[in-house]
Amino acid sequence: LARGAPTSRHLAKWMVDLHHRHRQLIEWSNTLRLPAIVWLPGLFNPIALLTAVVQTMARKYRWPLDSVGLHSEVTKKNEDD
């Protein structure tokens, strides 16, 4: 029997997270557009998404791929933060 990695997350919290990921994928498939704000933990492979974004921009603007970078800023979740 295979075992997963040890975690302190309870099953209920994991199910909530799974529900958020599922809802996000459904929304994306309905619009077929990447939203302006992306919930990275909700993705199955965030590095693959970021790589695809860089490659898409390089192709769109005909930039050399090795000269394209990605810059991000962490923002507050709430106005009170």
C-alpha positions as CSV (number, residue, x, y, z in Angstrom):
1,L,0.0,0.0,0.0
2,A,1.5,3.3,-1.1
3,R,1.7,6.2,1.4
4,G,1.7,9.9,0.8
5,A,4.1,12.5,2.3
6,P,3.6,13.3,6.0
7,T,1.3,16.3,6.6
8,S,-0.3,18.2,9.4
9,R,-3.2,19.2,7.2
10,H,-6.5,17.6,8.2
11,L,-8.6,15.9,5.6
12,A,-11.3,18.6,5.8
13,K,-8.9,21.4,5.0
14,W,-7.5,19.3,2.1
15,M,-11.0,18.8,0.7
16,V,-11.6,22.6,0.9
17,D,-8.4,23.2,-1.0
18,L,-9.4,20.5,-3.6
19,H,-12.8,22.2,-4.0
20,H,-11.1,25.6,-4.7
21,R,-8.8,24.0,-7.3
22,H,-11.7,22.3,-9.0
23,R,-13.8,25.5,-9.0
24,Q,-10.8,27.5,-10.5
25,L,-10.3,24.9,-13.3
26,I,-14.0,25.0,-14.1
27,E,-14.0,28.8,-14.3
28,W,-10.9,28.8,-16.6
29,S,-12.5,26.2,-18.9
30,N,-15.7,28.2,-19.2
31,T,-13.9,31.4,-20.2
32,L,-10.8,29.9,-21.8
33,R,-8.8,33.0,-20.6
34,L,-6.2,33.1,-17.9
35,P,-7.4,35.4,-15.1
36,A,-5.5,38.6,-14.1
37,I,-4.9,37.2,-10.7
38,V,-3.9,33.5,-10.3
39,W,-4.1,31.5,-7.1
40,L,-0.8,29.6,-7.5
41,P,-1.4,27.0,-4.7
42,G,-4.6,26.1,-6.5
43,L,-2.7,24.9,-9.5
44,F,-1.3,21.4,-9.8
45,N,2.0,22.5,-11.3
46,P,2.6,26.3,-10.8
47,I,6.1,26.2,-12.4
48,A,4.5,24.8,-15.6
49,L,2.0,27.6,-15.7
50,L,4.7,30.3,-15.2
51,T,6.8,28.7,-17.9
52,A,3.9,28.7,-20.3
53,V,3.2,32.3,-19.6
54,V,6.8,33.3,-20.4
55,Q,6.8,31.2,-23.6
56,T,3.4,32.6,-24.8
57,M,4.6,36.2,-24.4
58,A,7.9,35.4,-26.1
59,R,6.0,33.9,-29.1
60,K,3.4,36.7,-29.2
61,Y,6.0,39.5,-29.3
62,R,8.7,37.5,-31.2
63,W,11.2,38.0,-28.3
64,P,14.1,35.5,-27.8
65,L,12.9,33.1,-25.1
66,D,16.2,33.3,-23.2
67,S,15.8,37.1,-22.8
68,V,12.3,36.9,-21.3
69,G,12.0,37.0,-17.5
70,L,9.1,36.9,-15.1
71,H,8.6,39.5,-12.3
72,S,5.9,39.1,-9.6
73,E,5.0,41.0,-6.5
74,V,3.3,39.5,-3.4
75,T,0.3,41.5,-2.5
76,K,-1.9,41.6,0.6
77,K,-4.9,39.3,0.7
78,N,-7.1,41.8,2.6
79,E,-7.1,45.5,2.9
80,D,-6.6,45.1,6.6
81,D,-3.3,43.3,6.2
